[in-house]
Amino acid sequence: MRMRAPRSLLALTLITCAWVPTLACGHAPRGAPETSGAAAFGRTTFGPMPAPDRIEENRHGAEMLKTAGFRGTFVLFDGETKRWSATDAHLASERYLPASTFKIPNALIALQTGVATGEDFLLRWDGKPRGRPEWDRDHTLASAMEVSAVWYFQEIARRVGEARMRSFVTAFDYGNGDVSGEIDRFWLSGNLGISPLEQVHFLGRMKAGELPVDRAHVATVEKITTLASGKDKSGAWTLRGKTGMHEDAANAHGWLVGSVERAGRTHIYALLLVGRIEESARIMGARKDLTRALLDDAQVLPAAY
């Protein structure tokens, strides 16, 4: 579901330039600590997170998406140079339902409120088949994140409750902040909207320690959203991410949002693909491969990965 973006995002300064890979590119809720400044995780120091008020045009990435036959945008933020880039800056400012990418803030909120006690926090399956065999079993926070088990995070949201959820989403400055409607569906079929630029900004603030949550909880969420890791000649690298998919009667859109840490340098990214409902399966299947190709093109991931 597409939503109107705020005027400030639609009025972004767009720098028209060829893509250069080497440039790859409120009070806290009650009970939550005030946090600010840079947060260090391992060898990577990141922050503070700047607003996306100057966007470079990634022409080569745009051509890659076009050649692949997709309408979409890929946003990349370089934590070292503070450069933002996008393959389509206008689409990057449009808001869409976050779908399962909301599992990232949902997990943070559950941990901060004590609803979940850690990555091994177990919820028992209620025995109701949901058409996804990997969902139909008991899950921990980590395993539910891995297979994107919707029922687990719906139960988490119900336990957090509307008041605390609203307070944290507002404090996170997460998209339009609209959690109205059903507490266990507002990110799936409600009015919550977030743009690719806002996805990257939120993840950057999470990395920088600018959210009202304990850094230990950020580390937990980063751990359970790790997709791949390894070492190359430049050092250790880690790819993190979370997918999301929304379908309605006519349209579909798919997400992959996350970060890459490599040799002490951090990049934050968001891929959004949009299309008609008949393109849903193709969008769902292409998100990870396209993201890897775009990150590789930007020289963010090792070429061998």
N, C-alpha and C positions, 0 to 999 in steps of 0.2 A: 504494500500500500504506500503510494507516494504522498508526501505531505509538503506543504509550503515551508520553505526554509526562511529563517529570519533575514531581514533586509541587510544586516551587517555581513552575512555570509554571501549573499548574492552580489554584494558590492566589492568583492575581493579584487585586489590588484593582480592581474594575470600578466606574467612576463612571457612574451612570445619568444621562445628560443629553442634551438635543437636540443635534444636530450644528450647530456654528457655523462656517461656512466660514472666517472670519478666524482661527480657532484651528487651522487645518489641521495639520488634522492628519490553572605550566608554564614551561618554559624554551623559548627559541627552538631550532629544529632546528639541527644543526651547519651552519655556513656561512651562516646567516641572521642579519641584524643585529637587535639589540634595538631596537625602536621604540616610542615612546610619545608622548602629547600630540597636539596638533592638527596636521593636515597641510593646507597651503594649496595649492589648485589654481586658477590663474587668480585671479578676484576672490573666490572662495568660501573661507572659513575654517570648518572644521568640527571639533568635538570638544571634550572627550572624549565618548565614547558611553555614555549611561546605560543600565542594565538596564531592561527593560519591567516595572516593578513597580507601575505605576499607569496604567490604560488607560481612556480616555474612550470612551463608546459612540457610535458614528456611526450614529444611527438613520436618517437620511435615506439614507445609503449602503446600509444594510441593506434599506431599502424599494426602492431602485433595483435591487439584486440580485434581490429577490423578484419585482418587476415584470417583470424580464427572464427570470424562470423558472429561476434558478440557485440551487443551494445552494453557498455559498462564504463567503469572508471577505476583506476588504480592510483591510490594516494600513497606517497612515501615521505616520511620525515626522517632526516638525518640528525641524530642527536649530537653529533660533533660539530657540524657546520651550521645547524639550525635551519637548514633549507627544507622547504616544502615543495613537492612536485605533484602533479596530477595529469593523467592522460586526458581528462575532460573536467575542467574546473567547475563548469556549471553543474554537471551531474553530481560532482563531488560535494556540492552544497545542498543538494536535494535530500529531504528526509524520507526515510522508509522505516517500516517496522524492523526492529533489530532481530526479531525471531530468536534463534538459539544463541546468537552472540551475547544476548542479555545474561546468559549463564555466567559470564565473567563477573559483572557487578552483583548478580544474585548470590554467587558464592562468597564474594567479599562481604556482603551484608550479613549473610548467614553466619559467617565466621566471627565478624565483629560483634554481633548481637548475642553470640553464644548458642544460636539455634543449631549450628554445626560445630563440633568440637575439634575438627581437623579433617585431613584428607581421608581418614579411615572411618569417618562418621557413617554409620550403617542405617539404612531404612529398609524395612521389609517390603517386598513386593506384595501387593494386595490380591494377587491371583487373577486379576482381570487381564486377559490378552489384549495387547494394543497393536498387533499386526507387525511388530518388530521383535523377533526372537531375542535379540541382544538386550532389549529393554525388559523383557519378561522374566525378571529374577531379582533377587536382593541386590542392592547397590550401595557402594560407598560414594562419598563425594568425588573421589578420584575416578572410580569406574563409571559413574554416571556422567561425568564430564567427558570421558573418553568416548563413550558411545552416544552421547547427547540424549540421555534418557529424560524425556520431557516430564514424565510423571514424578520423578524424584525432585526436580526443581520446582514443580508446582506445589508439592508438599512443603518444600523449604519456604516458598513464598507465603503459603498459608500460615506457617508457624511464625514467620517474621511479622506478618500482619500489616494492614494497610497503613496505619499511622507511621510505624517505623520505616516501612518501605518508602513511603512518600518523602519522609525526612531525609533518608540517605540518598535517594535518587536526586532530590533537590540539591543536597550538599555536593553530590558528585558532578553537578551541572551536566547531567546526562541527557543530551538531545533536548527535546521540548519538555522533559520532566513530567509528562502526563501519564500518571499511573491509574487514572480513573477506569471504572469498569471492574470486571472480575479480578480479584487479587491474584488468581492463578492463570490468567490469560492475557493480561494487558499488554505483554510484550509479543504475543502471538497473533492476536486479532483485535487489539484495542486501539488506543489513540497515541501510544508512545511512538515517537519518531526520532530518528537520529540520522545524520548525514555521514558519509564516509570521512569528511574532514573532522566531524565531531567524534567519530569513533577513534580516529588517530589521536585527537587531542585528549580524550578521556584516557586512553591507554598510556599516553605520554605522561599525564598527570599521575596516573597510578605508579608508573616507573619512577617518577621524580619524588614520590613521597608526598604529594600534594593533596591526597584524599584523606578524609577523616577516618582512617582505618590503621590498625597496627601494621607495621612493616612485615612482621612475621606472617600475617595473613596474605599480604601481597606475595611474599615468597611462596606460600602454599599454592596460591592460584597460579602463579607462574610455573610451578613444578607440575601441576596437573593439566596444564595446557601445553606442555612441551610435545612437539610433534616429531622432532628429530634433533640429533646432536652428534658432534664428532670433532675431529681435529684435522687441520690441514697445515700447510707450511706457514700460514700466518697465525696459527694458534687454534684454540678451542672455539667452537661455534655452537649456537643453540637456536633452533627455529621453534617459535611458539605460535599458536593460533587457535581460533575457534570458528567453526562454520556456523552458518545460519541459513534457513530456507523458508520462504513464505510463498504460499499459493492461495489465490482466490479464484473466483469463477472465470476470470478473464486473463489475469496476469500472474507473473511469478518473478521473484527476485531472490538472488543468492548472495551470501556474504562469505568472506574469509578475512578475519582481522587478527592481527597479532604483532609480533616483534621478532627481530633477529639480533642476536648478540654474537659478535665475532671479533676476536682479538681486542677486547676492551671497547668496542664501538657498538652503539645501538642504533637500529633503524626500527621505526614503527610503520606499519602498513595497514591498508584496508583495500580489499577488492570488493566491488559491487557489480553484479551482472543483472540486467533487467531484460524482460521479454514477455511474450505471450505465454499463456498457460501451457500450450503445446510444446514450448521450449524448456519446460521445467526440468525434465530428466537430463537434458543436455547441459543446462546450467549447473545442476547439482553435480554432474560428473566431471565438469571442467574446472571447478574452482581451485583445487589444489595444484593441478598441473599448470594452469595459467599463472597462478601466484608464484610458483617455483620458477617458471620461465621469466616472469617479469623481474623477480628478485635477482635472478642470474644475469639478466640483461643489465641490471643496474650495478652488477659486480658486488652485490650484498652477500649472496650465498657462494660457497665454493663451486667452481665450475663442474666438479665431479659429482656433485649431489644431484 
